[in-house]
Amino acid sequence: MPLKRIHHAAAAVMLVLLELILYRKVVRLWWTFDDPNLLHTVVPARFVEPFVNGALWPQQLFTPLLMTAFQSELILFDAEPRRWYAMQLALACIAALAVYAAALTFLD
């Protein structure tokens, strides 16, 4: 049993290292794709507005959690893209570990 735990721990570490190696350059980016547009939308809005104000999603794409996440990140990290994308990279590593843990429940 301990050998199996060591194996799983090593696999988890390898997943995180692989993700960090492959996506390490993301923290060098400036605002990309639709990030500036979402920031422009959420900066003047109150925290609850993405859930109640239809004017914030004019394309009829109801995505209040995305806007709320952007507002939270703006509060925590200001408008500094390096910290913003570092947090996104950390969340990607956590997601990879969560998928690995979920796969372990179904696979040997």
C-alpha positions in Angstrom: 0.0 0.0 0.0 2.7 2.6 0.8 4.4 2.0 -2.6 1.1 2.7 -4.3 0.8 6.0 -2.4 4.3 7.0 -3.4 3.4 6.2 -7.0 0.3 8.4 -6.8 2.2 11.2 -5.1 4.9 11.1 -7.8 2.3 11.1 -10.5 0.6 14.1 -9.0 3.9 16.0 -8.7 4.7 15.1 -12.3 1.3 16.5 -13.4 1.9 19.8 -11.7 5.5 20.1 -12.9 4.4 19.3 -16.5 1.7 21.9 -16.3 4.1 24.5 -14.9 6.7 23.7 -17.6 4.2 23.8 -20.4 2.4 27.0 -19.4 5.1 28.9 -17.5 5.2 31.7 -20.1 1.6 32.7 -19.4 2.8 35.0 -16.6 4.7 37.1 -19.1 1.5 38.0 -21.0 -0.3 41.3 -21.0 -4.1 41.2 -21.1 -5.2 38.8 -23.9 -8.4 37.9 -25.8 -11.5 39.0 -24.1 -9.9 39.9 -20.7 -9.9 43.6 -21.3 -13.6 43.6 -22.4 -14.6 41.6 -19.3 -12.6 44.0 -17.1 -14.2 47.0 -18.8 -17.6 45.4 -18.0 -17.0 44.5 -14.4 -15.0 47.5 -13.1 -18.0 49.8 -12.7 -20.4 47.0 -11.6 -21.3 46.0 -8.1 -20.5 42.5 -7.0 -24.1 41.2 -7.3 -24.8 42.9 -10.6 -23.8 40.1 -13.0 -26.6 38.1 -11.5 -29.3 40.7 -11.7 -28.4 43.2 -14.5 -29.1 41.9 -18.0 -27.3 44.9 -19.5 -23.9 43.4 -18.4 -24.4 40.5 -20.9 -25.7 42.0 -24.1 -24.9 39.0 -26.3 -27.5 37.0 -24.2 -24.7 34.8 -22.8 -25.6 34.5 -19.2 -22.2 34.0 -17.5 -22.5 35.7 -14.1 -19.9 33.4 -12.5 -17.3 34.4 -15.0 -17.9 38.1 -14.3 -18.0 37.4 -10.6 -14.7 35.6 -10.8 -13.2 38.5 -12.7 -14.5 40.9 -10.0 -13.0 38.7 -7.3 -9.6 38.5 -9.1 -9.7 42.3 -9.6 -10.2 42.8 -5.9 -7.5 40.3 -4.9 -4.9 41.0 -7.5 -5.7 44.5 -8.8 -5.2 44.9 -12.6 -1.8 43.3 -12.6 -1.8 40.7 -15.4 1.3 38.8 -14.1 -0.4 38.0 -10.7 -3.7 37.4 -12.5 -2.2 34.8 -14.8 -0.1 33.2 -12.1 -3.3 32.6 -10.2 -4.9 31.1 -13.3 -1.9 28.8 -13.6 -2.3 27.7 -10.0 -5.9 27.0 -10.6 -5.1 24.9 -13.7 -2.7 22.9 -11.6 -5.4 22.3 -8.9 -7.8 21.3 -11.6 -5.3 18.8 -13.0 -4.9 17.3 -9.6 -8.7 17.2 -9.1 -9.1 15.3 -12.4 -6.3 12.9 -11.4 -8.0 12.3 -8.0 -11.4 11.7 -9.7 -9.8 9.3 -12.2 -8.3 7.3 -9.3 -11.8 6.6 -8.0 -12.7 4.9 -11.3 -9.5 3.5 -12.6 -6.8 1.2 -11.0 
